């Protein structure tokens, strides 16, 4: 299968063209706040690289994460799938981040892996995973966790923590059985194995209109700071 993978859940924007498990090309920017400008360009470049070959599906990192980033990724992916009459494959963002960590540190495949995505204040979006027979298995479900102690982490085994939410947790979670990885970000190229998994949901054309990203928390609009838009 030839799949276009899209990841826009954090400050990082990336798109990757993959053929089976081979990454043909990836485009990525880590500066943030410009997904609406960059993603269409990345998609166009990937499709130009595709040439006359058929695109079989689009894979989307579904969240949780940045509300704006998720909406930009979802609208782009849905438009591509609807226009080309191909399925949309949705992949959990924290699993994508975990696969990114394992690509950098494959020696941790047998450990309990705990991605942490910043959810503001002292909250993180998190879950725990472990590789079992070559597949990523969920040990605890995705949740928005208030970090006040380490009671929610497994206590009887080593835990590998990473992601942009982990920095604010280090002092609170300081423990001999908790270890930290630096610089792990979710990347589109790390979605392909998850997208090829038979358990990954595949949304057909008639389902696309009803799809929404996995926000996890409700969006609450803050008062505008722009003069003239304030009540």
Beta strands, then each sheet from edge to edge (+ up, - down):
strand 1: 2-7
strand 2: 13-19
strand 3: 22-29
strand 4: 57-61
strand 5: 87-91
strand 6: 112-118
strand 7: 123-132
strand 8: 135-146
strand 9: 159-162
strand 10: 178-180
strand 11: 202-203
sheet 1: 3+ 2- 1+ 4+ 5+ 11-
sheet 2: 8+ 7- 6+ 9+ 10+
end
